[in-house]
Amino acid sequence: MDRLPIFLNLRERPCLVVGGGVIAERKTRLLLRSGALITVLAPTVTKLLQQQIDQGIVSHLSQRFDDTTVANFWLIVAATDDQSFNRQIAFSAEAAGRFCNVVDDNEASTFILPAIVDRSPVVIAIGTEGNAPVLAQQLKAQIESWLPTRISELAKQAGRWRKLVKNRFRTLRERRNFWRRFFSGPIADHLLAGRQAAAEKTMRAELVGDITENLNNQGEAWIVGAGPGDPGLVTLRAQQLISQADVVLYDQLVSKPILDIARKEADMILVGKRSGSKGMPQKQINKLLVDQVRKGKRVCRLKGGDPFIFGRGGEEALALSNAGLPFQIVPGISAAIGCAAYAGIPLTLRGISSGVTFTTARLDNGIAPDWVYLLNCGHTLAIYMGVGSIQEISTQLIRGGVPSDLPIALVENGTTSDQRIILSTISKIQLDAKNAGISTPAMIYIGETVRSAEHLRWFDGQSGTGKFLDWADEEFAAVVG
């Protein structure tokens, strides 16, 4: 380690930025966040710096720099576009015993400003000792995505309760054990989920001493949407919870890269099924979920798409609620939205479709929806689990007077490297789907907005050019004869 990372208290302390350009503006903004008193020395400054000067946020010196200037400041930043001048500033700072950062000059700098993840009071500084600042920025982005959104509130609450904990637990070992439980147990879970009242109740019970061991070991369920298939579409919150789970109950359609986010020690239990195949009954899934949480496990119920859109997440949440167990709901990008986007199909389009209807091919009573009525509402239809009903859907539409050339699309394995798309019409879709051998999982889209896919093709899991099968595709025509 060539440089010692430290956190300086610059509040109300004078700091000098030499230079008035964009880089000086950026350094000034960073120092202001720490509460420093900033003086900018430059004959001319950017528009933003001038505004800050006019508002009294920043002081301004338009005089020429000389060696005595630096003596009045704690820190100096040399941010001009003249490297030799910057080095002169650094030499003056060194002679006066002041630290100086020289922009883009590691050798001349006595301190380096790192890439910073600021979730105050949690602050993470990333440095490469000046060798690779772009790498530091990339690491910053990765850390930003990993940190829980409410990590700052967790740290602040720990600070508020620090004195109470010290009074409650007399020995250092007891306090350390408590804080380990605090940051990995139900109190932290409540705070990170935004349940302040529940966190305070649990904390109060522990400090008073009337909490049981079971409370420390209380589990929680996370009903999480994994998105339509592409691992890049999993939300940050979903990634965080998957990686923390003791048990992952996952559906058949959740891809392996998403499952790989889980800890190696986590119990991975397949509970889902594909359309048309047998799987674990929903009542048994509900019971398994409740039983695992009661055992004190952190359980991630991982579902393809969004758990509240044809994912039975509502039924599982009700089972947990009826059992009096804590849970969170983490939405995901639904299959209808994700597959449409990756196929280039706008679900609404001004002047063409004023809305979208999400539905399944069969209602709970086993009867098919009134497809003609739904289309007459002026909506695009997004149909889940409808591949096996494509003949019935197209027949009902044609008998209902819908034009036979109304566009329809089938999107198989949407958003993944195996994505295939058939663009057809309601009169031809049955034959086209049969010849292409379309299988589940697949989404069906019906409506005039489907035509846009001819012009908005953009995704193919391998080449990015679009893997489409349609009536205009000569290669597909040759395949089906």
KOLTOR-652233 format. One record per residue (C-alpha): residue in one letter; residue number from 1; x, y, z. Coordinates in steps of 0.2 Angstrom, whole numbers, plus 2048, in hexadecimal, padded with zeros to 3 digits. Example, Ala and Ser with C-alpha at 12.3 -4.5 7.8 and 13.67 -1.06 7.14 Angstrom:
<badrens>
+----+-----+------+-------+-----+
! aa !   i ! east ! north !  up !
+----+-----+------+-------+-----+
!  a !   1 !  83E !   7EA ! 827 !
!  s !   2 !  844 !   7FB ! 824 !
+----+-----+------+-------+-----+
</badrens>
This chain:
<badrens>
+----+-----+------+-------+-----+
! aa !   i ! east ! north !  up !
+----+-----+------+-------+-----+
!  m !   1 !  800 !   800 ! 800 !
!  d !   2 !  808 !   810 ! 7FA !
!  r !   3 !  7FB !   81C ! 801 !
!  l !   4 !  7F1 !   81B ! 811 !
!  p !   5 !  7DF !   81E ! 80F !
!  i !   6 !  7D7 !   82A ! 81C !
!  f !   7 !  7C7 !   833 ! 81F !
!  l !   8 !  7CA !   845 ! 822 !
!  n !   9 !  7BE !   851 ! 82B !
!  l !  10 !  7BE !   860 ! 820 !
!  r !  11 !  7AF !   868 ! 827 !
!  e !  12 !  7B1 !   87B ! 829 !
!  r !  13 !  7C3 !   879 ! 823 !
!  p !  14 !  7CA !   884 ! 815 !
!  c !  15 !  7CF !   87B ! 805 !
!  l !  16 !  7D6 !   882 ! 7F5 !
!  v !  17 !  7D2 !   87D ! 7E3 !
!  v !  18 !  7DD !   885 ! 7D6 !
!  g !  19 !  7D5 !   885 ! 7C5 !
!  g !  20 !  7C4 !   88B ! 7BF !
!  g !  21 !  7C0 !   87D ! 7B2 !
!  v !  22 !  7B4 !   86E ! 7B2 !
!  i !  23 !  7C1 !   863 ! 7BC !
!  a !  24 !  7C2 !   871 ! 7C9 !
!  e !  25 !  7B0 !   872 ! 7CA !
!  r !  26 !  7AF !   85F ! 7CD !
!  k !  27 !  7BC !   85F ! 7DB !
!  t !  28 !  7B3 !   86E ! 7E3 !
!  r !  29 !  7A2 !   865 ! 7E3 !
!  l !  30 !  7AA !   856 ! 7EB !
!  l !  31 !  7B3 !   860 ! 7F9 !
!  l !  32 !  7A3 !   86A ! 7FC !
!  r !  33 !  79A !   859 ! 800 !
!  s !  34 !  7A6 !   857 ! 80F !
!  g !  35 !  7A2 !   868 ! 816 !
!  a !  36 !  7B2 !   871 ! 811 !
!  l !  37 !  7B4 !   883 ! 80F !
!  i !  38 !  7BA !   885 ! 7FC !
!  t !  39 !  7C3 !   893 ! 7F4 !
!  v !  40 !  7C6 !   892 ! 7E1 !
!  l !  41 !  7D5 !   89B ! 7DA !
!  a !  42 !  7D3 !   89E ! 7C7 !
!  p !  43 !  7D1 !   8AD ! 7BC !
!  t !  44 !  7C2 !   8A6 ! 7B4 !
!  v !  45 !  7B6 !   898 ! 7BA !
!  t !  46 !  7A8 !   88D ! 7B3 !
!  k !  47 !  796 !   893 ! 7B4 !
!  l !  48 !  792 !   887 ! 7C2 !
!  l !  49 !  7A1 !   88D ! 7CC !
!  q !  50 !  79C !   89F ! 7C9 !
!  q !  51 !  78A !   89C ! 7D0 !
!  q !  52 !  792 !   894 ! 7DF !
!  i !  53 !  79D !   8A3 ! 7E2 !
!  d !  54 !  78E !   8AF ! 7DF !
!  q !  55 !  784 !   8A5 ! 7EC !
!  g !  56 !  792 !   8A6 ! 7F9 !
!  i !  57 !  795 !   893 ! 7F8 !
!  v !  58 !  7A6 !   894 ! 7F2 !
!  s !  59 !  7B3 !   8A2 ! 7F4 !
!  h !  60 !  7BD !   8A9 ! 7E5 !
!  l !  61 !  7CE !   8AF ! 7E2 !
!  s !  62 !  7D2 !   8B6 ! 7D1 !
!  q !  63 !  7E4 !   8BB ! 7D5 !
!  r !  64 !  7F4 !   8B2 ! 7CF !
!  f !  65 !  7FA !   8A3 ! 7D9 !
!  d !  66 !  809 !   8A5 ! 7E4 !
!  d !  67 !  813 !   89A ! 7F0 !
!  t !  68 !  80B !   8A2 ! 7FF !
!  t !  69 !  7F9 !   89F ! 7FA !
!  v !  70 !  7F9 !   88D ! 800 !
!  a !  71 !  7FD !   891 ! 812 !
!  n !  72 !  7EB !   896 ! 817 !
!  f !  73 !  7E4 !   885 ! 811 !
!  w !  74 !  7E3 !   873 ! 818 !
!  l !  75 !  7E2 !   86B ! 807 !
!  i !  76 !  7E6 !   870 ! 7F5 !
!  v !  77 !  7E0 !   86A ! 7E5 !
!  a !  78 !  7E9 !   86E ! 7D5 !
!  a !  79 !  7DD !   86D ! 7C7 !
!  t !  80 !  7E3 !   878 ! 7B9 !
!  d !  81 !  7E6 !   872 ! 7A7 !
!  d !  82 !  7F9 !   876 ! 7A9 !
!  q !  83 !  803 !   868 ! 7B0 !
!  s !  84 !  812 !   872 ! 7B4 !
!  f !  85 !  808 !   87F ! 7BD !
!  n !  86 !  7FF !   871 ! 7C7 !
!  r !  87 !  810 !   86A ! 7CC !
!  q !  88 !  815 !   87B ! 7D2 !
!  i !  89 !  806 !   87C ! 7DD !
!  a !  90 !  80A !   86B ! 7E4 !
!  f !  91 !  81C !   870 ! 7E7 !
!  s !  92 !  816 !   87F ! 7F1 !
!  a !  93 !  809 !   875 ! 7FB !
!  e !  94 !  817 !   868 ! 7FF !
!  a !  95 !  822 !   877 ! 805 !
!  a !  96 !  814 !   87D ! 810 !
!  g !  97 !  810 !   86C ! 817 !
!  r !  98 !  7FF !   86B ! 80F !
!  f !  99 !  7F8 !   85C ! 806 !
!  c ! 100 !  7F5 !   85F ! 7F3 !
!  n ! 101 !  7EB !   855 ! 7E6 !
!  v ! 102 !  7F1 !   858 ! 7D4 !
!  v ! 103 !  7E4 !   853 ! 7C7 !
!  d ! 104 !  7EB !   844 ! 7BC !
!  d ! 105 !  7FC !   845 ! 7C4 !
!  n ! 106 !  7FE !   837 ! 7D1 !
!  e ! 107 !  811 !   83A ! 7D3 !
!  a ! 108 !  80E !   84C ! 7D8 !
!  s ! 109 !  800 !   849 ! 7E4 !
!  t ! 110 !  801 !   847 ! 7F6 !
!  f ! 111 !  7EF !   841 ! 7F7 !
!  i ! 112 !  7E3 !   839 ! 7EB !
!  l ! 113 !  7D1 !   83C ! 7EA !
!  p ! 114 !  7C9 !   82A ! 7E9 !
!  a ! 115 !  7B9 !   824 ! 7E1 !
!  i ! 116 !  7AC !   826 ! 7EE !
!  v ! 117 !  79C !   81C ! 7F2 !
!  d ! 118 !  793 !   828 ! 7FD !
!  r ! 119 !  784 !   821 ! 808 !
!  s ! 120 !  789 !   82B ! 817 !
!  p ! 121 !  78D !   827 ! 824 !
!  v ! 122 !  793 !   818 ! 81A !
!  v ! 123 !  7A0 !   81E ! 80E !
!  i ! 124 !  7AB !   813 ! 804 !
!  a ! 125 !  7BB !   81A ! 7FB !
!  i ! 126 !  7C3 !   810 ! 7ED !
!  g ! 127 !  7D4 !   814 ! 7E7 !
!  t ! 128 !  7E1 !   80D ! 7DB !
!  e ! 129 !  7EF !   818 ! 7E1 !
!  g ! 130 !  7EC !   822 ! 7D2 !
!  n ! 131 !  7F0 !   814 ! 7C6 !
!  a ! 132 !  7DE !   810 ! 7BF !
!  p ! 133 !  7D1 !   81D ! 7C3 !
!  v ! 134 !  7C5 !   816 ! 7B7 !
!  l ! 135 !  7C6 !   805 ! 7BF !
!  a ! 136 !  7C2 !   80E ! 7D0 !
!  q ! 137 !  7B3 !   815 ! 7C8 !
!  q ! 138 !  7AD !   804 ! 7C2 !
!  l ! 139 !  7B0 !   7FC ! 7D3 !
!  k ! 140 !  7A6 !   80A ! 7DA !
!  a ! 141 !  797 !   806 ! 7CF !
!  q ! 142 !  798 !   7F4 ! 7D4 !
!  i ! 143 !  798 !   7F8 ! 7E6 !
!  e ! 144 !  78A !   804 ! 7E4 !
!  s ! 145 !  77F !   7F6 ! 7DD !
!  w ! 146 !  784 !   7EA ! 7EB !
!  l ! 147 !  780 !   7F6 ! 7F9 !
!  p ! 148 !  76E !   7F5 ! 800 !
!  t ! 149 !  765 !   805 ! 7FD !
!  r ! 150 !  762 !   809 ! 80F !
!  i ! 151 !  773 !   805 ! 815 !
!  s ! 152 !  775 !   817 ! 81B !
!  e ! 153 !  766 !   816 ! 826 !
!  l ! 154 !  76C !   805 ! 82D !
!  a ! 155 !  77D !   80E ! 832 !
!  k ! 156 !  774 !   81D ! 839 !
!  q ! 157 !  768 !   813 ! 844 !
!  a ! 158 !  777 !   809 ! 84B !
!  g ! 159 !  77F !   81A ! 84F !
!  r ! 160 !  76F !   820 ! 858 !
!  w ! 161 !  76F !   810 ! 862 !
!  r ! 162 !  781 !   80E ! 866 !
!  k ! 163 !  780 !   816 ! 877 !
!  l ! 164 !  771 !   80B ! 87C !
!  v ! 165 !  77A !   7FB ! 877 !
!  k ! 166 !  78A !   800 ! 881 !
!  n ! 167 !  77F !   803 ! 890 !
!  r ! 168 !  776 !   7F2 ! 88E !
!  f ! 169 !  785 !   7E7 ! 88A !
!  r ! 170 !  793 !   7EA ! 896 !
!  t ! 171 !  7A1 !   7E0 ! 88E !
!  l ! 172 !  7A9 !   7E3 ! 87D !
!  r ! 173 !  7A6 !   7D1 ! 878 !
!  e ! 174 !  793 !   7D3 ! 87C !
!  r ! 175 !  792 !   7E3 ! 872 !
!  r ! 176 !  79B !   7DB ! 863 !
!  n ! 177 !  790 !   7CC ! 863 !
!  f ! 178 !  781 !   7D8 ! 864 !
!  w ! 179 !  786 !   7E2 ! 855 !
!  r ! 180 !  78A !   7D2 ! 84B !
!  r ! 181 !  778 !   7CD ! 84E !
!  f ! 182 !  772 !   7DF ! 84A !
!  f ! 183 !  779 !   7E0 ! 839 !
!  s ! 184 !  775 !   7CE ! 834 !
!  g ! 185 !  764 !   7CB ! 83C !
!  p ! 186 !  752 !   7D1 ! 83C !
!  i ! 187 !  756 !   7E3 ! 842 !
!  a ! 188 !  761 !   7E7 ! 833 !
!  d ! 189 !  754 !   7DE ! 828 !
!  h ! 190 !  746 !   7E9 ! 82E !
!  l ! 191 !  751 !   7F9 ! 82C !
!  l ! 192 !  757 !   7F4 ! 81A !
!  a ! 193 !  745 !   7F0 ! 816 !
!  g ! 194 !  73F !   801 ! 81C !
!  r ! 195 !  735 !   7FA ! 82B !
!  q ! 196 !  73B !   807 ! 838 !
!  a ! 197 !  72E !   803 ! 845 !
!  a ! 198 !  731 !   7F0 ! 845 !
!  a ! 199 !  744 !   7F3 ! 846 !
!  e ! 200 !  741 !   7FE ! 855 !
!  k ! 201 !  736 !   7F2 ! 85E !
!  t ! 202 !  742 !   7E3 ! 85B !
!  m ! 203 !  750 !   7EE ! 861 !
!  r ! 204 !  747 !   7F4 ! 870 !
!  a ! 205 !  743 !   7E2 ! 875 !
!  e ! 206 !  755 !   7DC ! 874 !
!  l ! 207 !  75B !   7EB ! 87E !
!  v ! 208 !  74E !   7E8 ! 88C !
!  g ! 209 !  752 !   7D6 ! 88C !
!  d ! 210 !  741 !   7CE ! 889 !
!  i ! 211 !  745 !   7C8 ! 878 !
!  t ! 212 !  747 !   7B5 ! 875 !
!  e ! 213 !  754 !   7AC ! 86B !
!  n ! 214 !  747 !   7A8 ! 85E !
!  l ! 215 !  745 !   7BA ! 85A !
!  n ! 216 !  757 !   7BC ! 856 !
!  n ! 217 !  755 !   7AD ! 84B !
!  q ! 218 !  745 !   7B3 ! 843 !
!  g ! 219 !  744 !   7B0 ! 830 !
!  e ! 220 !  73D !   7BA ! 822 !
!  a ! 221 !  737 !   7B7 ! 811 !
!  w ! 222 !  73B !   7C1 ! 801 !
!  i ! 223 !  72F !   7BE ! 7F3 !
!  v ! 224 !  73B !   7C4 ! 7E4 !
!  g ! 225 !  738 !   7C6 ! 7D2 !
!  a ! 226 !  747 !   7C0 ! 7C8 !
!  g ! 227 !  741 !   7C8 ! 7B8 !
!  p ! 228 !  73E !   7C0 ! 7A7 !
!  g ! 229 !  74E !   7B7 ! 7A5 !
!  d ! 230 !  75D !   7C3 ! 7A1 !
!  p ! 231 !  767 !   7C4 ! 7B1 !
!  g ! 232 !  76B !   7D6 ! 7AD !
!  l ! 233 !  758 !   7DA ! 7B0 !
!  v ! 234 !  759 !   7D4 ! 7C2 !
!  t ! 235 !  757 !   7E3 ! 7CE !
!  l ! 236 !  764 !   7E8 ! 7DA !
!  r ! 237 !  759 !   7E5 ! 7E9 !
!  a ! 238 !  755 !   7D3 ! 7E2 !
!  q ! 239 !  768 !   7D0 ! 7E0 !
!  q ! 240 !  76B !   7D5 ! 7F2 !
!  l ! 241 !  75E !   7CA ! 7F9 !
!  i ! 242 !  762 !   7BB ! 7EF !
!  s ! 243 !  774 !   7BC ! 7F5 !
!  q ! 244 !  76F !   7BD ! 807 !
!  a ! 245 !  762 !   7AF ! 807 !
!  d ! 246 !  764 !   79F ! 811 !
!  v ! 247 !  757 !   796 ! 806 !
!  v ! 248 !  752 !   79A ! 7F4 !
!  l ! 249 !  742 !   792 ! 7EE !
!  y ! 250 !  743 !   795 ! 7DB !
!  d ! 251 !  738 !   793 ! 7CC !
!  q ! 252 !  73C !   788 ! 7BD !
!  l ! 253 !  73E !   798 ! 7B2 !
!  v ! 254 !  74B !   7A0 ! 7BD !
!  s ! 255 !  75C !   7A0 ! 7B3 !
!  k ! 256 !  76C !   798 ! 7BA !
!  p ! 257 !  776 !   7A9 ! 7BA !
!  i ! 258 !  769 !   7B0 ! 7C5 !
!  l ! 259 !  769 !   7A1 ! 7D1 !
!  d ! 260 !  77C !   7A3 ! 7D1 !
!  i ! 261 !  77A !   7B3 ! 7DB !
!  a ! 262 !  775 !   7A9 ! 7EA !
!  r ! 263 !  781 !   7A4 ! 7F7 !
!  k ! 264 !  78A !   793 ! 7F5 !
!  e ! 265 !  783 !   78E ! 807 !
!  a ! 266 !  771 !   792 ! 802 !
!  d ! 267 !  764 !   784 ! 800 !
!  m ! 268 !  75E !   785 ! 7EE !
!  i ! 269 !  74D !   77D ! 7EC !
!  l ! 270 !  744 !   77C ! 7DC !
!  v ! 271 !  731 !   77E ! 7DF !
!  g ! 272 !  72B !   785 ! 7CE !
!  k ! 273 !  724 !   77D ! 7BE !
!  r ! 274 !  723 !   781 ! 7AC !
!  s ! 275 !  712 !   784 ! 7A3 !
!  g ! 276 !  70B !   773 ! 79F !
!  s ! 277 !  716 !   769 ! 7AB !
!  k ! 278 !  714 !   763 ! 7BD !
!  g ! 279 !  71C !   76B ! 7CC !
!  m ! 280 !  71B !   76E ! 7DE !
!  p ! 281 !  709 !   773 ! 7E2 !
!  q ! 282 !  706 !   785 ! 7E8 !
!  k ! 283 !  700 !   77F ! 7F9 !
!  q ! 284 !  710 !   775 ! 7FC !
!  i ! 285 !  71A !   784 ! 7F7 !
!  n ! 286 !  711 !   78F ! 803 !
!  k ! 287 !  714 !   783 ! 811 !
!  l ! 288 !  726 !   781 ! 80D !
!  l ! 289 !  729 !   794 ! 80D !
!  v ! 290 !  720 !   796 ! 81D !
!  d ! 291 !  729 !   787 ! 825 !
!  q ! 292 !  73B !   78E ! 820 !
!  v ! 293 !  737 !   79F ! 827 !
!  r ! 294 !  731 !   798 ! 837 !
!  k ! 295 !  742 !   78F ! 838 !
!  g ! 296 !  74A !   7A0 ! 839 !
!  k ! 297 !  750 !   79F ! 827 !
!  r ! 298 !  751 !   7AE ! 81B !
!  v ! 299 !  748 !   7A7 ! 80C !
!  c ! 300 !  748 !   7AE ! 7FA !
!  r ! 301 !  739 !   7A9 ! 7F0 !
!  l ! 302 !  740 !   7AC ! 7DF !
!  k ! 303 !  734 !   7AD ! 7D1 !
!  g ! 304 !  736 !   7B1 ! 7BE !
!  g ! 305 !  72F !   7C2 ! 7B9 !
!  d ! 306 !  725 !   7CB ! 7C6 !
!  p ! 307 !  71E !   7C2 ! 7D5 !
!  f ! 308 !  70E !   7CB ! 7D4 !
!  i ! 309 !  70A !   7C9 ! 7C2 !
!  f ! 310 !  704 !   7B7 ! 7BF !
!  g ! 311 !  712 !   7B1 ! 7CB !
!  r ! 312 !  707 !   7AC ! 7DA !
!  g ! 313 !  711 !   7B8 ! 7E5 !
!  g ! 314 !  701 !   7BE ! 7ED !
!  e ! 315 !  6FC !   7AD ! 7F3 !
!  e ! 316 !  70D !   7AA ! 7FB !
!  a ! 317 !  70D !   7BB ! 803 !
!  l ! 318 !  6FC !   7B7 ! 80A !
!  a ! 319 !  702 !   7A7 ! 811 !
!  l ! 320 !  710 !   7B0 ! 81A !
!  s ! 321 !  705 !   7BE ! 820 !
!  n ! 322 !  6F9 !   7B1 ! 827 !
!  a ! 323 !  707 !   7A8 ! 830 !
!  g ! 324 !  70D !   7B9 ! 838 !
!  l ! 325 !  71E !   7B8 ! 82F !
!  p ! 326 !  727 !   7C7 ! 828 !
!  f ! 327 !  72A !   7C8 ! 816 !
!  q ! 328 !  72F !   7D4 ! 808 !
!  i ! 329 !  729 !   7D6 ! 7F6 !
!  v ! 330 !  736 !   7DA ! 7E9 !
!  p ! 331 !  72F !   7DE ! 7D8 !
!  g ! 332 !  737 !   7D8 ! 7C8 !
!  i ! 333 !  736 !   7DC ! 7B5 !
!  s ! 334 !  727 !   7D2 ! 7AF !
!  a ! 335 !  728 !   7C6 ! 7A1 !
!  a ! 336 !  71B !   7D0 ! 797 !
!  i ! 337 !  725 !   7E0 ! 799 !
!  g ! 338 !  737 !   7D9 ! 797 !
!  c ! 339 !  733 !   7CD ! 788 !
!  a ! 340 !  72A !   7DB ! 77F !
!  a ! 341 !  738 !   7E7 ! 781 !
!  y ! 342 !  745 !   7DA ! 77B !
!  a ! 343 !  73A !   7D6 ! 76C !
!  g ! 344 !  737 !   7E9 ! 767 !
!  i ! 345 !  725 !   7E9 ! 76B !
!  p ! 346 !  71E !   7F9 ! 773 !
!  l ! 347 !  70F !   7F3 ! 77F !
!  t ! 348 !  708 !   805 ! 77D !
!  l ! 349 !  70A !   811 ! 76E !
!  r ! 350 !  703 !   822 ! 76C !
!  g ! 351 !  6F5 !   821 ! 75F !
!  i ! 352 !  6F5 !   80E ! 75E !
!  s ! 353 !  6F3 !   806 ! 76F !
!  s ! 354 !  6ED !   810 ! 77F !
!  g ! 355 !  6F0 !   802 ! 78B !
!  v ! 356 !  6F6 !   7F0 ! 78D !
!  t ! 357 !  6ED !   7E1 ! 795 !
!  f ! 358 !  6F7 !   7D3 ! 79E !
!  t ! 359 !  6ED !   7C3 ! 79E !
!  t ! 360 !  6EF !   7B0 ! 79D !
!  a ! 361 !  6E7 !   7A4 ! 791 !
!  r ! 362 !  6DC !   79D ! 79E !
!  l ! 363 !  6D3 !   7A5 ! 7AC !
!  d ! 364 !  6D2 !   79D ! 7BD !
!  n ! 365 !  6C1 !   795 ! 7B8 !
!  g ! 366 !  6C9 !   78D ! 7A9 !
!  i ! 367 !  6C0 !   798 ! 79D !
!  a ! 368 !  6CA !   7A2 ! 790 !
!  p ! 369 !  6C9 !   7B5 ! 791 !
!  d ! 370 !  6BE !   7BF ! 784 !
!  w ! 371 !  6CC !   7C3 ! 778 !
!  v ! 372 !  6C2 !   7CD ! 76C !
!  y ! 373 !  6BC !   7D8 ! 77B !
!  l ! 374 !  6CD !   7DB ! 781 !
!  l ! 375 !  6D4 !   7E0 ! 770 !
!  n ! 376 !  6C5 !   7EC ! 76E !
!  c ! 377 !  6CB !   7F5 ! 77D !
!  g ! 378 !  6D9 !   7FC ! 772 !
!  h ! 379 !  6E6 !   7F3 ! 77C !
!  t ! 380 !  6F5 !   7E8 ! 777 !
!  l ! 381 !  6F2 !   7D6 ! 77E !
!  a ! 382 !  701 !   7CE ! 788 !
!  i ! 383 !  6FC !   7BC ! 78B !
!  y ! 384 !  705 !   7B1 ! 797 !
!  m ! 385 !  705 !   79E ! 796 !
!  g ! 386 !  6FC !   79E ! 785 !
!  v ! 387 !  706 !   794 ! 779 !
!  g ! 388 !  6FB !   785 ! 77B !
!  s ! 389 !  6EC !   78F ! 778 !
!  i ! 390 !  6F2 !   799 ! 768 !
!  q ! 391 !  6E5 !   790 ! 75D !
!  e ! 392 !  6D6 !   794 ! 768 !
!  i ! 393 !  6DC !   7A6 ! 76A !
!  s ! 394 !  6DE !   7A9 ! 757 !
!  t ! 395 !  6CE !   7A0 ! 753 !
!  q ! 396 !  6C4 !   7AA ! 760 !
!  l ! 397 !  6CB !   7BB ! 759 !
!  i ! 398 !  6C7 !   7B7 ! 747 !
!  r ! 399 !  6B6 !   7B1 ! 74B !
!  g ! 400 !  6B3 !   7C1 ! 754 !
!  g ! 401 !  6B7 !   7CB ! 745 !
!  v ! 402 !  6C8 !   7D0 ! 749 !
!  p ! 403 !  6D2 !   7D3 ! 739 !
!  s ! 404 !  6DC !   7C4 ! 734 !
!  d ! 405 !  6EC !   7CD ! 731 !
!  l ! 406 !  6ED !   7D4 ! 743 !
!  p ! 407 !  6FF !   7D2 ! 748 !
!  i ! 408 !  704 !   7C6 ! 756 !
!  a ! 409 !  714 !   7C2 ! 75D !
!  l ! 410 !  71B !   7B3 ! 767 !
!  v ! 411 !  72B !   7B6 ! 771 !
!  e ! 412 !  733 !   7A6 ! 777 !
!  n ! 413 !  740 !   7A7 ! 785 !
!  g ! 414 !  73F !   7BA ! 785 !
!  t ! 415 !  74E !   7C4 ! 78A !
!  t ! 416 !  75A !   7B5 ! 78A !
!  s ! 417 !  767 !   7AE ! 77E !
!  d ! 418 !  75A !   7A2 ! 777 !
!  q ! 419 !  74D !   7AF ! 773 !
!  r ! 420 !  743 !   7AC ! 764 !
!  i ! 421 !  735 !   7B7 ! 75D !
!  i ! 422 !  727 !   7B2 ! 750 !
!  l ! 423 !  71E !   7C1 ! 748 !
!  s ! 424 !  70E !   7BB ! 740 !
!  t ! 425 !  6FC !   7BF ! 73E !
!  i ! 426 !  6ED !   7B7 ! 747 !
!  s ! 427 !  6E8 !   7AD ! 738 !
!  k ! 428 !  6FA !   7A6 ! 736 !
!  i ! 429 !  701 !   7A5 ! 747 !
!  q ! 430 !  6FB !   793 ! 74B !
!  l ! 431 !  705 !   78C ! 73C !
!  d ! 432 !  714 !   797 ! 73F !
!  a ! 433 !  715 !   792 ! 751 !
!  k ! 434 !  714 !   780 ! 74D !
!  n ! 435 !  721 !   780 ! 73F !
!  a ! 436 !  72D !   78A ! 74A !
!  g ! 437 !  72A !   77E ! 759 !
!  i ! 438 !  727 !   78C ! 765 !
!  s ! 439 !  727 !   786 ! 777 !
!  t ! 440 !  725 !   78D ! 788 !
!  p ! 441 !  729 !   799 ! 790 !
!  a ! 442 !  722 !   7A5 ! 783 !
!  m ! 443 !  718 !   7B5 ! 783 !
!  i ! 444 !  70B !   7B9 ! 777 !
!  y ! 445 !  708 !   7CB ! 771 !
!  i ! 446 !  6F9 !   7D0 ! 766 !
!  g ! 447 !  6F5 !   7E2 ! 760 !
!  e ! 448 !  6FB !   7EF ! 753 !
!  t ! 449 !  70A !   7F3 ! 75D !
!  v ! 450 !  711 !   7E2 ! 759 !
!  r ! 451 !  715 !   7E9 ! 748 !
!  s ! 452 !  722 !   7F5 ! 750 !
!  a ! 453 !  72D !   7E6 ! 753 !
!  e ! 454 !  732 !   7E5 ! 740 !
!  h ! 455 !  73B !   7F6 ! 743 !
!  l ! 456 !  740 !   7F5 ! 755 !
!  r ! 457 !  749 !   7E5 ! 755 !
!  w ! 458 !  759 !   7E7 ! 75F !
!  f ! 459 !  75C !   7D7 ! 76A !
!  d ! 460 !  764 !   7C6 ! 767 !
!  g ! 461 !  76C !   7BD ! 775 !
!  q ! 462 !  77B !   7B9 ! 769 !
!  s ! 463 !  77D !   7C7 ! 75C !
!  g ! 464 !  772 !   7D5 ! 761 !
!  t ! 465 !  76A !   7D5 ! 750 !
!  g ! 466 !  759 !   7CD ! 754 !
!  k ! 467 !  754 !   7BB ! 752 !
!  f ! 468 !  743 !   7BD ! 74A !
!  l ! 469 !  738 !   7B0 ! 740 !
!  d ! 470 !  72A !   7B9 ! 736 !
!  w ! 471 !  721 !   7BA ! 726 !
!  a ! 472 !  72E !   7C4 ! 71E !
!  d ! 473 !  73D !   7BA ! 723 !
!  e ! 474 !  743 !   7B0 ! 714 !
!  e ! 475 !  74E !   7A4 ! 71F !
!  f ! 476 !  73E !   79F ! 729 !
!  a ! 477 !  734 !   79D ! 719 !
!  a ! 478 !  741 !   791 ! 713 !
!  v ! 479 !  741 !   787 ! 724 !
!  v ! 480 !  72E !   785 ! 723 !
!  g ! 481 !  72D !   781 ! 711 !
+----+-----+------+-------+-----+
</badrens>
